[in-house]
Amino acid sequence: MANHPSAWKRVRQNEKRAERNRANISRVRTFLKKFEEAVRLGKVEAVKSAFQQAQAEVHKGVRKGVLRANTASRKVARLHRRVKALEASS
């Protein structure tokens, strides 16, 4: 346990930051799940809309520091590939 005021403060800051990071990660995952659901239903317009929202949230995750830039780029590229495949099959 922390024994100095500065260490107590650091513990409080770490707890706040961890909670904020969990919320941001959860938000990104939620939008990815919405995209997956739209793909499962197979409606092209819904998939495009969900893709735009998911892409924005993934990039916001990079800005917030919960995802690395290369990871976000890879995720978005895979989502986009699925959108293109669905468009081609329609």
Secondary structure, DSSP 8 states (H G I E B T S, - for coil): ---SHHHHHHHHHHHHHHHHHHHHHHHHHHHHHHHHHHHHHT-HHHHHHHHHHHHHHHHHHHHHTSS-HHHHHHHHHHHHHHHHHHHHH-
